Amino acid sequence: LLGGVPGVRPGRVVILGGGVVGTEAARIAVGMGAAVQILDVNVDRLAYLETIFGSRVELLYSNSAQIEAVVSQADL
């Protein structure tokens, strides 16, 4: 139920790292209708991901505080 059903919010997916595997995982999760957050330490990669996904994902700079905040609320 990543995409949600009537009366249920879409699942929250957190992806640590926006490399090849993280990008493909995000494509699948976005395609299923999930709310996706991608964390990465490479600002250039985050900019590239923004060109691919636009506003369909939330892009965050990765650090320990940020990871702790988003992972605690994630479904996957």
N, C-alpha and C positions, 0 to 999 in steps of 0.2 A: 504493500500500500504506500509506496514511496510517493506516488502522485496524489495521494489522498482520495477520498470519496466524499460524497455529500455529508456534511457534518463533521468531517475529520480533516485536520490540516495536513498539508503535504509533509512528508518526512524531511528532516534536516540532515543533510549529508555534509560532513567535514572531510576535506581532502588535504592531507599534509604533503605538500610538494606539488608543484605544477609542471613537472617534467612530462615526458611522453606518457607514462602510465597514469599519472594524475590527471593529465588532460583528457585522456580517453575515458577514464572513470567519470570525469565531470560531464563529458558528452553523453554518456549513458544515463547518468543521474538526471541531467537536465531534460533529456528526451523522455524520461519516465515522469517528469513533472515535479521532481523534488526541489527543495530549496537548498542550493549548493553554496558552500563557502570553500574557497581554496586559499591555503596559506603557503607562502614561499618567501625565502630570504632574498631572492634575486629580483630587484626592482625592474630590470629589463624584461624578465620573464613575465612578471605581473602585467607589464604594459602590453606584451604580446598577447597574453590571455585576454586582456580587455578587448583587443581587436577581434579576437575569435568569438567571445561570448557576449560582449557588451554588458548590458545590465541584467542578463539572465543569471549571473553568478555574482557572489560577493567576493571580492579579492582583498586579502588582508596580508600585511607584512607579518611574517612569522617571528615570534619571540615567545619565551616561556609563559609570560602573562597572557598573551593573546591565545595561545594554544589551550591553556587551562580554562579560559573563559568560554571558548567555543566548543571544546570537546565535551564539557560538562552538560551542554544543552543539546548535543547531537544525538540523532537516532542511529546513524551509521557513520 
